[in-house]
Amino acid sequence: MSVAVIIAVAVSTNGGREILGMRVGPSEAEPFWTDFLRSLMRRGLRGVRLVISDAHEGLKAAAAKVFHATWQRCRVHFMRNAMAHVGKG
């Protein structure tokens, strides 16, 4: 059975990282992400200004809806996608 496992990691203004939550679900669709992000808010997460991730449309839409935050493409995922179109030489 194929499932999605998502992990939210926060980076504070001083550069410290903290795992905020983890969830297993049927897919990475917007309803799944929205529920997960709202659960983080119920646990006290506030002040999210920037969400950095791969380009899953469901996450982008949920982050805008729940946090009203800016979204940025993850550099690692961007480079992987770009390198898939470039020859090895």
C-alpha positions in Angstrom: 0.0 0.0 0.0 1.3 3.4 -1.0 1.0 6.1 1.6 2.5 9.6 2.3 4.6 10.3 5.3 5.1 14.0 6.0 7.3 15.6 8.5 7.2 19.3 9.4 10.5 20.9 10.5 10.8 24.5 11.7 13.8 26.7 11.6 13.9 29.5 14.2 15.3 33.0 13.6 18.6 31.9 15.3 18.9 28.8 12.9 17.8 26.1 15.3 15.7 23.3 13.8 12.9 21.4 15.5 10.6 18.7 14.3 7.0 20.0 14.7 5.0 16.9 13.7 4.7 13.9 11.5 1.7 12.3 9.9 0.9 9.3 7.7 -1.9 9.6 5.2 -3.3 8.3 1.9 -1.8 11.0 -0.3 -0.3 14.5 -0.3 -3.5 16.1 -1.5 -4.7 19.5 -0.2 -7.2 18.2 2.4 -4.5 16.0 4.0 -2.1 18.9 4.2 -4.7 21.3 5.4 -5.7 19.0 8.2 -2.0 18.4 9.2 -1.2 22.2 9.2 -4.3 23.0 11.2 -3.3 20.3 13.8 0.0 22.1 14.2 -1.8 25.4 14.8 -4.0 23.7 17.4 -0.8 22.6 19.2 0.3 26.2 19.3 2.3 26.9 16.1 2.1 30.6 15.3 4.0 33.1 13.2 4.8 31.0 10.1 6.0 33.4 7.5 7.7 31.1 4.9 7.0 27.5 3.8 9.8 25.8 1.9 9.0 22.6 0.2 8.9 20.7 -3.1 6.3 21.8 -5.5 3.3 19.8 -4.3 0.2 21.8 -5.3 -1.7 20.5 -2.3 0.9 21.7 0.2 1.2 25.1 -1.5 -2.6 25.6 -1.4 -2.9 24.4 2.2 0.0 26.6 3.4 -1.6 29.7 1.8 -5.0 28.8 3.3 -3.9 28.0 6.8 -0.8 30.2 7.4 -1.2 32.9 4.8 2.5 32.4 4.4 4.8 32.9 1.4 5.9 29.7 -0.3 9.4 29.0 -1.7 10.6 26.0 -3.8 13.1 23.8 -2.0 16.5 24.2 -3.7 17.3 20.5 -3.4 14.1 19.5 -5.2 14.6 22.2 -7.8 18.1 21.0 -8.6 17.0 17.3 -8.8 14.3 18.3 -11.2 16.6 20.5 -13.3 19.4 17.8 -13.4 16.9 15.2 -14.7 16.9 17.3 -18.0 20.6 17.7 -18.2 23.1 15.1 -19.7 25.6 13.5 -17.3 28.5 15.0 -19.3 
